[in-house]
Amino acid sequence: LSCAGKTFTANRSLLVKESKVFETMLSQKWNGGACTCSDVNAAGAKFRRVREIEIPDSYDLKAVQILNDFLHGKPSPLTECTDLSTLADVALLCDYFDIQRPLPEILSKMMAKPVDLQKAMDIFKL
């Protein structure tokens, strides 16, 4: 996964397990603009195919990292995140890639945080 010039290593099987969108993007049939394919040398072994999914720079880099860490079972920075804008971006990424598992925690954190309506609309770019 890459966003704003930063690349996050992601396990293909975990991404596919979480999302039909990732499954399609990582298939041989995908030819959309959001996914590019390049060959890399796997530690001196045979060449293997690596897919890079480019996430638009409009998403918060921290949100991409939080989602990637969550999907890979790392101690959840989602639990520690209190920034509504970052939480909103993680929720938008979940919507974009059709990832359901983190949404209850994200929405619970967002609903527990007092905000005024205008700030919420600004966060979701409404």
PyMOL commands that set and color helices and strands:
alter all, ss='L'
color gray80, all
select helices_A, chain A and resi 12-18+20-25+61-71+77-80+84-97+103-112+117-123
alter helices_A, ss='H'
color red, helices_A
select strands_A, chain A and resi 2-3+6-7+35-41+47-53
alter strands_A, ss='S'
color yellow, strands_A
deselect
rebuild
show_as cartoon
